[in-house]
Amino acid sequence: MPESSDRIRHAITTWPYMLFGERWDLDTLCQVACDLGCVGLDLAGPEHWPTMAKYGLISVLSPNGMPDPPFMKGLNNPKYHDEVIARTLRRIDECAQAGVPAVIAFTGFGYRDAEDPNSGEIPPDEGAANTIRGLQLVALEAERKGVTIVLEHLNTRVSGDDWRGHPGYQGDDIDYCADIIRAVGSPRVKLLFDVYHVQIMNGDVISRIREYGNDLIGHVHVAGVPGRRELDDGQELRFGPIMQALVDIGYEGYVGQEFIPTKDPREGLREAIEACSVHATV
């Protein structure tokens, strides 16, 4: 039998497995990642890196260092620019030293005060211009250090559950976020293409992957729709063709499993990684 190799580089996002279900500790999560052939953990910060190194795992994407929830106070609002930029620059430097390839970024909520929906709205064009300016301010350092900044698109349709939807987030249109990346014009500023959020807000997932291409897409997250659950027969997407589309555009980044477990997490992850595998005969 010819040998086969998986053309997708798999990772497990930390928070669903440390906050839900069995609430694994970091060592358990690292061991599961190794058992399933993952290369690393996703959204793992500096506090996780020494333990991960013991297992031969890397952090494929770092948080930006903003307080939780980090997606509220973002680059669309000049009120938060100083803090977001300072924390992002600090994290870029930490990532460069540790060999972590990417740092996450957010537009933020579309309110003048991110914590007060009654504070007045930031118009989308103004929010985009502010986000572009903020990303350009950190892009040069990212280019110097060889670290990629990835801007995440989030859904605003799912309400009443902060883990599954984010009403108020300005970057809820994937094309809006893609246009921001194009305007920044840096090879080290790209799009975090989260299949779960894209399907809910925009759909047409494979066509958008082909449209944006490897030049725009810098990182990928996956979860089942609806419910941000396992990638099994209870959700509406076929991940095999989605992963093949990524391979077809030349994507060589990471795919982070970011679903909230509703059954045995090991079995759910095994199924999900199998669903997202693209094997090439060698």
N, C-alpha and C positions, 0 to 999 in steps of 0.2 A: 504494500500500500504506500502511495506517495505521502510524504509528510505535508502537513498544512500549517500555515501560520496565520494568526489573526492580524488583520491590518488596522484594527482599532486599538488605541491605547486606553485602557480602562482605568477608572479611578472611582472611589467611593466618597461621596460627600459626607462630612463628619456629622453635621447636626441631626439628621434624621435618626441616626443610630445611637447617638449619645443622649438624645432628649426624649425619644419615643420608644415604645415597645419594651424590649429587654434592657434598654439604657446601658449599652455596652460601655466599658471603660476603654481608654485609648489602646491599651495593649490588646484587648479582645478585638477591637476594630482592625488594628494592624494585622493581627494573625488571620482574621477572615479575609482581608485584602490579599495577603500572601497566598492563602489557600485557593483563592479564586483567580489567581494570576494577574491581579491588578498591579499597576506600576506605582500607584501612590494613593494619597488621600486628597480630597478636594475641599477647599475652604478651610484648610488647616493653617493656623497661625503659628508664630514663632514659639509659643509655649508647647506646641505639639512636635516640633521638628526634631529635637534630640531623641525622643522615643521612637519616632518614625525611622530615624537613621539606623537604629538598632535592628530593624527589620528589613533594611535595604529599600525602604520606600521613600518617595519624594513627595513634597507638597506641590501639586500641579497648579494650584491657584490659591493665593493668599487673600484673606480679608484685608481691607485697607486701613484697619486700625480705628475706625470710627466707633463710638459707643453704639450698643444695640438699641433699636434696630438700625443698622448702618445705611439702609436705603432711604431713610426719611430726609436727612440733612445732606443734600447733594450739591453737585456743581451747578445746577440751574439757578441757585439762589446766592447772590453775592454776599448775603449775610453770613454764609457758612464757608465762603471760599478760603479764608485764611486757615481755618481749622482743617478742612478737608485736604487742602493742598499740602499743608505741613505734615499731616499724618501720612498722606500718600507718598510724599517724598521720602519720609523716614522709612516707610515700608519698602519702597523700591530699593533703597540702600541695603536694608536687611535681607531682602530677597536676593539681591546680587551677590552678597557675601555667602549666602547659603545655597545658591544654585536653584532657587525657586523661580520658575519661568514667568509668572504672571501675577498681577494684582488686580482686584476687582474695582470697578467704579460704578457710580449711580448718578442718574439725573437728579434724584430727590423728589420730594412731594411738590406739587405745584401751588403751594401756598406761600404768602410772604413770610409767615411764621409756620414752619413745617409742622408744628404741633397744634396749630389752631386753624381749622378749616374756615373759620369766619374772618381770618385776617386779610382776605383778598387774594385773588388768583394771580399767578404769574402767567401772562399770555404765552402760548406755546412757542412763538417765534422768539420772544425774549428769553424764555428758558433755554431754547436751543442755542442762542447766541452766547449766553452765559456758560453753558456746558462746554461749548466749543472753546471758548476763551480759557476756561479752567483746564481742560485737557491739554491745550497747547502749552500752558504754563508748566505742566509736568512732563510733557512729551520729550523734551530735550534731555532731561535727566534719565528718562526711561531708555532713550536711544543710547545714551552714553553707557548705561549700566547693562544693556542687553536684556531688559525686563519689559514685558508687554503689559499694557493696561487694557483691560477688557470692560466695556460698558455694558451693563446688563439691562435688558428689557424685561419688564414684569407685567403681569396681568392685573387689571383693576376690576374685572367682572365678578370674580369670586369674593363675596363680602362676608363678614362675620367670622373670618378665620384668618388670622395674621400669617399662618404658615402656608396657606394655599392661594391667597389673593391679597392684593395691596391697593385698595381704593385710595385715590389721591396721588398715586405715583405718576409723574408727568411722562416718563418714557414708556408709555404702555402701547405704543404703536411701533412695531419693529422697523417699519420704513422710516419713521421719524428718527429712530436711533441710528439706522444705517446712514441716513443723510448727515447726521452729526459726525460720524466717523469719517465719511468722505470729506467733509469740510475741514476737519482737523488736519488731514493729509499727512499723517505720520505712519510709517511702517510699524511703529511700536504702540499704536492705539487702534484697537480692533473691537469687534462686536462679540459679546457673550450671547451666543444663539441658544436660548433655552427652549427646547422643543415643546415642553409643557406650556409655557407662557405664550409662545408663538401660536400654537394650535388654538388656544382659547381666544386670543385677541384677533388674530389675523388669518390663521389657517394657511393652506397652500404651501405647506412646509417644504416639500421637495423643490418646488419651483423657486422659492426664495433662496434656498441653499444654492441652487444653480445660478441665480441672478447675482447674489452677493459674492460668491466664489471665495477662494482661499485668501484673496487680498483683504476682505472685510472680516471674515469669521476667524476669531482667535481662540475661542473656547466653546465647548458644547456641554449643556446639561440636559438630562432626560428624566422624565417621569410620566406615568400613565395618566391619560385624560379619559374621563373626569376623575377628580379626587386626589390628584398627585399621589397615586398609589402605584402598585407593582405593574410591571410591563407584561401583563398576562392577557388572557382572553377576555377579561372583564373591562378592557379599555379599548379606545377607538382607533388607535394608530398601529400601523405595521412598521416596526422599527428596522427590519431588514432592508427594505428599500430606502429608508431614510439614511441609514448608515452607508449603504452603497453609494448614495448621492454624495455623501461627504468624501468617500474614497475617490469618486469620479472627478471631483473638483481639485483633488490633490491635497485635501486636508490631512495633516499629519499631527495635529494637536491631540488633546485629550478629550475623552467623553466621561463626564462625571455622573454617576447614578445619584439622583437627588429626589428619590421618592420616599414617602412616609410609609413605613411598613405596616401592613394590616394583618399579616400572618407571620409564619416563621421567617425571620429576616434573612437567615442564611439561604433558605430555599428561594426566597424572593429575589435575592441578589444573584444567585446562581442562574435563575431563569432570565433575569434582566440582562446579565452579561452575555448569556448565550443568544438572546434576542438581538443584541447589539454587536454581535461578532460578524466580521466579514473575512472569510477564510480564503487564502490564495494558495493554490497548489504550487509547491516549489520542488 
